[in-house]
Amino acid sequence: MVETALVLPVLMIIVTGIYAFGLAINNELTLTEATAVGARQLAISRQQTSDPCQTAVTAIQNAASLLNTGQISYTFTFAGGGSIT
């Protein structure tokens, strides 16, 4: 009983830290993949639609559906120095 009372709080802190780290890594990987999907969509639709940036934003939001997409900011930088935020 005494050993359990001494070890359990430390074990719970370690398990909670592992869980939080896992969530952070999952969010980072999801956002990285969503960014890649958006970049591919932007490259494909750049000459096909009147607003390719909105098409890329939609693709990113669909790919990162488990994240809070309202907190994601977008900056599109094109060759030649053009940038859209």
N, C-alpha and C positions, 0 to 999 in steps of 0.2 A: 504494500500500500504506500509506504513512504517513497520507494523508488519511483512508483508511478506518479505520485504527486510532484516529485522533483523533475522527472523527465518529460511529462506530458506538456507543460507549457512551452518548453524548448522545442519539442517535436511539432507542436501546433504552429509555432512561429516559422519553422522551417517549411512545413507543408504550405502555409499561407504564402510565403515568399516564392516557392516554386510555382504555385498557382498564378500569382500575380505576374511573374516573369513569363510564364506560358501565355497568358493573355496578351501581354505587351508584344511578344514575338509574333503571335498570331495576327494581331492588328497590323504590325509592320509588314508582314508578308502579304497580307490581304491588300494593303495600300500599294505595295510595290507591284503586285500583279495587276491591280486596277490601273495603275499609271501606265504600265506596259500596254494594256488593252486600249487605253485612251490614245496613246501615241500611235499604235497601229491604226486605229480608226481615223485619227487625224491625217495620217499619211495617205490612207486610202481615199478619204472623202474630201481631200483638199481641193480638187478640181471638179468634184461632182455635185457639191451642194453650195448654196449661197452663204451658209454659216457653218463651216466645218468645226469651229470651236465648240459650238453648242452640241453638235453631233458627238464630239469627243467627250464633253462633260456628261452627256447622257450615257455614253458607254462606260465611263468611269463610275458613275453612280449605280449603274446596273451591276457592274463587276464587284463593287464594294457595298453590296446591299446590307451587310451585317454591321457596317460602320455607320456612325452618325455623319452622313454626307453633308449636313448643314455646316459642319465645322471644317470642311475641306476648302482650302482656297486654291484657285487655279491661276497659273501664269503660263501663257503660251509664248514661246520665243521662236521666231522663224529665222531662217538663214537670211542674212543681209541686215540683221540688227533689229528687226521689227519685234515688238513685244506687246502682248495683250494680257491684261490682268482681269 
